[in-house]
Amino acid sequence: KVIIFRPKAVILFTAIKTSILEKGLMAWIAYFLNTPVLMFPRGGIIIDEVKASRFNKFWIKIAFGGASKILCQGPLWQRFAKNELGFKDNDLPIVYNWTATDNLIKLGKKRLMRVHKEPLRVLYLGWIEESKGVFDLLNVSQEIMNEGNDFLLSFVGGGKDDQALKNLSKQNKMNKNVNFYGWLNHDDLENVFYESDILVLPSWVEGFPNSVIEGMASGLAIIATKVGNIPDIINDNIEAILIPPKNRNKLKESIFYLLKNEKIRYKIARQGHQFAIENFSTEIAAKKLDIIIREVISR
């Protein structure tokens, strides 16, 4: 399509490994056709891959080399692209994820005004894999429940450890309080957001996860780990509670704290909701992208 239609600019979203190779090749094709390329990396794993070996740094640097600009999810990616990939400051604009849709923002306003219901509902949304901290979440939830605290835990998503997590829940006799929904369509996911109170993302590695933005936009109180771009963008104890990764004690303390403190839970949810409106809405991101695209086209 680049060869046939000759667009004025190209935006490429890339994740990890084969995606980087594929999009890197596309970027170089566009480069040799004098078409400006905006590459938008979507994960913190790329940074870890580069740190892991010189070879990874070599080929990933080449893959990104065809880009005119890298759209960074936050300051972490900005620093990485400058120091490791050799890009200049003015070619590293920050553009946050734009998953705070109008529907979710409206849902969040409605959810923040709804009457408090028992039992409270804790939500995990994302890939069901060990590195996402899902086993940590299940285990500390069991401890909190065993101490006489009643709440519902919901897992939305799927992945390689999905069955193992279900087996552990069954083994620990938690099925009454734990639900596994798999991946949900748009409407069903909005219903889960509306019925939930707290979103927990205890990942060991992240870029800047969409689930946190969606949870904020939907008016949920957020608990997330200090990984990737998260601590650079979100303020601890204001828009969310931020904890160290792989720290079950802090995870347990944070969940228990929000379960027992309605005013704090509501305050964090409200502040997170406003933060999502001001930073992650589609309208704001579209305006930023419009300016960046016009800039590269006019060069």
VOLOTOR-783570 format. One record per residue (C-alpha): x, y, z. Coordinates in steps of 0.25 Angstrom, whole numbers, plus 5000, padded with zeros to 4 digits. Each point is the difference from the previous one (the first is absolute). Layout:
% residues N
+------+-------+------+
: east : north :   up :
+------+-------+------+
:    X :     Y :    Z :
...
+------+-------+------+
***
This chain:
% residues 299
+------+-------+------+
: east : north :   up :
+------+-------+------+
: 5000 :  5000 : 5000 :
: 5012 :  5010 : 5003 :
: 5005 :  4996 : 4986 :
: 4987 :  5001 : 4993 :
: 4993 :  5012 : 5007 :
: 5012 :  5008 : 5005 :
: 4994 :  5006 : 5012 :
: 5005 :  5013 : 5006 :
: 5004 :  4993 : 5013 :
: 4999 :  4986 : 5007 :
: 4997 :  4996 : 5014 :
: 5005 :  4986 : 5005 :
: 4996 :  4994 : 5013 :
: 5010 :  4990 : 5005 :
: 5001 :  4990 : 5012 :
: 5011 :  4990 : 5001 :
: 5009 :  4991 : 4992 :
: 4994 :  4996 : 4987 :
: 4991 :  5013 : 5001 :
: 5013 :  5008 : 5001 :
: 5006 :  4993 : 4988 :
: 4987 :  5001 : 4991 :
: 4998 :  5015 : 5004 :
: 5015 :  5003 : 4998 :
: 5000 :  4995 : 4986 :
: 4987 :  5008 : 4997 :
: 5007 :  5012 : 5006 :
: 5012 :  4999 : 4991 :
: 4992 :  4997 : 4987 :
: 4993 :  5013 : 5003 :
: 5013 :  5007 : 5004 :
: 5006 :  4997 : 4986 :
: 4987 :  5005 : 4993 :
: 5002 :  5013 : 5008 :
: 4987 :  4998 : 5008 :
: 5001 :  5005 : 5015 :
: 4998 :  4989 : 5010 :
: 4994 :  5001 : 5014 :
: 5003 :  4988 : 5008 :
: 4992 :  4997 : 5013 :
: 5006 :  4989 : 5009 :
: 4989 :  4995 : 5009 :
: 5008 :  4992 : 5011 :
: 5011 :  5001 : 5010 :
: 5005 :  4986 : 4997 :
: 5008 :  5006 : 4988 :
: 5008 :  5008 : 5010 :
: 5003 :  4988 : 5008 :
: 5004 :  4992 : 4987 :
: 5010 :  5011 : 4997 :
: 5006 :  4999 : 5014 :
: 5001 :  4985 : 4999 :
: 5010 :  4999 : 4989 :
: 5009 :  5009 : 4991 :
: 4994 :  4992 : 4988 :
: 4986 :  5004 : 5003 :
: 5004 :  5014 : 5001 :
: 5007 :  4999 : 4987 :
: 4988 :  4995 : 4992 :
: 4990 :  5008 : 5007 :
: 5008 :  5012 : 4998 :
: 5000 :  4997 : 4985 :
: 4985 :  4997 : 5000 :
: 4997 :  5013 : 5005 :
: 5010 :  5007 : 4992 :
: 4990 :  5003 : 4988 :
: 4991 :  5008 : 5009 :
: 4999 :  5015 : 4999 :
: 4994 :  5001 : 5014 :
: 4997 :  4991 : 5011 :
: 4987 :  5002 : 5007 :
: 5003 :  4998 : 5015 :
: 4990 :  4995 : 5010 :
: 5007 :  5007 : 5011 :
: 5014 :  5006 : 5005 :
: 5005 :  4986 : 5002 :
: 4999 :  4997 : 4985 :
: 5005 :  5014 : 4997 :
: 5013 :  4998 : 5008 :
: 5002 :  4986 : 4994 :
: 4998 :  5004 : 4985 :
: 5010 :  5012 : 5003 :
: 5011 :  4992 : 5007 :
: 4999 :  4986 : 4994 :
: 4994 :  5002 : 4986 :
: 5007 :  5014 : 4997 :
: 4988 :  5009 : 4997 :
: 5000 :  5015 : 5003 :
: 4991 :  5006 : 5010 :
: 4991 :  5007 : 4990 :
: 4997 :  4987 : 4993 :
: 4995 :  4993 : 5012 :
: 4986 :  5007 : 5003 :
: 4992 :  4994 : 5012 :
: 4986 :  4995 : 4995 :
: 4992 :  4992 : 5011 :
: 4991 :  4989 : 4997 :
: 4987 :  5004 : 4996 :
: 4991 :  4989 : 5006 :
: 4992 :  5010 : 5009 :
: 4988 :  4999 : 4990 :
: 4988 :  5009 : 5001 :
: 4992 :  4988 : 5004 :
: 5009 :  4996 : 5011 :
: 5001 :  5014 : 5005 :
: 4985 :  5001 : 5001 :
: 4999 :  4987 : 5006 :
: 5010 :  5005 : 5011 :
: 4992 :  5012 : 5003 :
: 4988 :  4991 : 5002 :
: 5007 :  4990 : 5008 :
: 5006 :  5010 : 5009 :
: 4986 :  5005 : 5004 :
: 4994 :  4986 : 5002 :
: 4996 :  4995 : 5014 :
: 5011 :  4991 : 5006 :
: 4997 :  4985 : 5000 :
: 5005 :  4988 : 5008 :
: 5008 :  4992 : 4998 :
: 5011 :  5009 : 4993 :
: 5005 :  4995 : 4987 :
: 5015 :  4999 : 4996 :
: 5003 :  4999 : 4986 :
: 5013 :  4995 : 4992 :
: 5000 :  5003 : 4985 :
: 5011 :  4995 : 4991 :
: 5008 :  4988 : 4996 :
: 4999 :  4989 : 5009 :
: 5015 :  4997 : 5002 :
: 5009 :  4999 : 5012 :
: 5008 :  5012 : 4996 :
: 4987 :  5008 : 5001 :
: 5000 :  4997 : 5015 :
: 4987 :  4992 : 4999 :
: 5004 :  4989 : 5010 :
: 5005 :  5011 : 5010 :
: 4986 :  5006 : 4999 :
: 4993 :  4987 : 5002 :
: 5008 :  4996 : 5012 :
: 4999 :  5013 : 5007 :
: 4985 :  5001 : 4997 :
: 4999 :  4986 : 5007 :
: 5007 :  5005 : 5012 :
: 4991 :  5012 : 5001 :
: 4988 :  4992 : 4999 :
: 5005 :  4990 : 5010 :
: 5001 :  5011 : 5010 :
: 4985 :  5002 : 4999 :
: 4999 :  5011 : 4989 :
: 4990 :  4997 : 4989 :
: 5002 :  5005 : 4986 :
: 4999 :  4995 : 4986 :
: 5012 :  4998 : 4991 :
: 4998 :  5000 : 4985 :
: 5010 :  4997 : 4989 :
: 4998 :  5005 : 4986 :
: 5009 :  4995 : 4989 :
: 5008 :  4988 : 4996 :
: 5013 :  4994 : 4998 :
: 5010 :  4988 : 5002 :
: 4998 :  4999 : 5015 :
: 4985 :  5002 : 5000 :
: 4997 :  4985 : 5003 :
: 5011 :  5000 : 5011 :
: 4993 :  5012 : 5007 :
: 4986 :  4993 : 4999 :
: 5006 :  4987 : 5006 :
: 5006 :  5008 : 5011 :
: 4987 :  5007 : 5003 :
: 4993 :  4987 : 5001 :
: 5011 :  4993 : 5008 :
: 4999 :  5012 : 5010 :
: 4985 :  4999 : 5000 :
: 4998 :  5014 : 4995 :
: 4990 :  4997 : 4989 :
: 4989 :  5007 : 5008 :
: 5007 :  5013 : 5000 :
: 5008 :  5000 : 4987 :
: 4995 :  5001 : 4986 :
: 5007 :  4998 : 4987 :
: 4994 :  5007 : 4988 :
: 5010 :  4998 : 4989 :
: 5001 :  5011 : 4990 :
: 4987 :  5008 : 4999 :
: 4994 :  5008 : 4989 :
: 4998 :  5015 : 5001 :
: 4986 :  5000 : 5007 :
: 5003 :  4989 : 5010 :
: 5013 :  5006 : 5004 :
: 4993 :  5013 : 5002 :
: 4990 :  4993 : 5009 :
: 5012 :  4994 : 5008 :
: 5006 :  5014 : 5002 :
: 4987 :  5005 : 5005 :
: 4998 :  4989 : 5010 :
: 5015 :  5001 : 5005 :
: 5006 :  5009 : 5011 :
: 5015 :  4997 : 4999 :
: 5009 :  4997 : 4989 :
: 5013 :  4993 : 5003 :
: 5012 :  4998 : 4990 :
: 5012 :  4993 : 5008 :
: 5009 :  4999 : 4988 :
: 5014 :  4997 : 5001 :
: 5003 :  5007 : 4986 :
: 4992 :  5010 : 4992 :
: 5000 :  5012 : 4991 :
: 4988 :  5008 : 5003 :
: 4988 :  4990 : 5000 :
: 4987 :  5003 : 4994 :
: 4992 :  4994 : 5011 :
: 5005 :  5010 : 5010 :
: 4995 :  5011 : 4991 :
: 4987 :  4993 : 4998 :
: 4998 :  4998 : 5015 :
: 5003 :  5014 : 5003 :
: 4990 :  5005 : 4989 :
: 4990 :  4991 : 5006 :
: 5001 :  5005 : 5014 :
: 5007 :  4989 : 5007 :
: 5010 :  5002 : 5011 :
: 5014 :  4994 : 4994 :
: 5011 :  4992 : 5006 :
: 5012 :  4998 : 4991 :
: 5014 :  4997 : 5001 :
: 5012 :  5010 : 4998 :
: 5004 :  4994 : 4986 :
: 5002 :  5006 : 4986 :
: 4995 :  5014 : 4998 :
: 4990 :  4998 : 5012 :
: 5007 :  5008 : 5011 :
: 5005 :  5011 : 4990 :
: 4985 :  5003 : 4996 :
: 4991 :  4996 : 5012 :
: 5002 :  5007 : 5014 :
: 5000 :  4990 : 5011 :
: 4988 :  5002 : 5010 :
: 4994 :  5010 : 4991 :
: 4995 :  4993 : 4987 :
: 5004 :  4986 : 5005 :
: 5007 :  4992 : 5010 :
: 5014 :  4996 : 4995 :
: 5007 :  4988 : 5006 :
: 5013 :  4993 : 4997 :
: 4999 :  4988 : 4991 :
: 5001 :  4986 : 5006 :
: 4997 :  5006 : 5014 :
: 4988 :  4992 : 5005 :
: 5000 :  5007 : 5013 :
: 4998 :  5013 : 4994 :
: 4990 :  4994 : 4990 :
: 4992 :  4995 : 5012 :
: 5001 :  5012 : 5008 :
: 4995 :  5009 : 4988 :
: 4988 :  4991 : 4997 :
: 4996 :  4999 : 5015 :
: 5002 :  5015 : 5001 :
: 4990 :  5004 : 4989 :
: 4990 :  4989 : 5004 :
: 4999 :  5006 : 5014 :
: 5001 :  5015 : 4996 :
: 4988 :  5005 : 4992 :
: 5004 :  5014 : 5000 :
: 5014 :  4998 : 4995 :
: 4995 :  4990 : 4990 :
: 4991 :  5010 : 4994 :
: 5010 :  5011 : 5001 :
: 5010 :  4992 : 4992 :
: 4989 :  4996 : 4990 :
: 4996 :  5014 : 4998 :
: 5014 :  5006 : 4998 :
: 5003 :  4989 : 4991 :
: 4988 :  5002 : 4992 :
: 5003 :  5015 : 4998 :
: 5015 :  4996 : 4997 :
: 4995 :  4991 : 4989 :
: 4991 :  5011 : 4994 :
: 5011 :  5010 : 5000 :
: 5011 :  4991 : 4994 :
: 4995 :  4987 : 4993 :
: 4987 :  5005 : 4993 :
: 4999 :  4997 : 4985 :
: 4998 :  5015 : 4997 :
: 5013 :  5004 : 5007 :
: 5009 :  4989 : 4993 :
: 4994 :  5003 : 4987 :
: 5004 :  5015 : 5001 :
: 5014 :  4996 : 5004 :
: 5001 :  4990 : 4988 :
: 4994 :  5011 : 4990 :
: 5011 :  5009 : 5004 :
: 5011 :  4990 : 4999 :
: 4995 :  4994 : 4987 :
: 5000 :  5014 : 4994 :
: 5014 :  5003 : 5005 :
: 5006 :  4988 : 4993 :
: 4992 :  5002 : 4987 :
: 5005 :  5015 : 4999 :
: 5014 :  4996 : 5001 :
+------+-------+------+
***
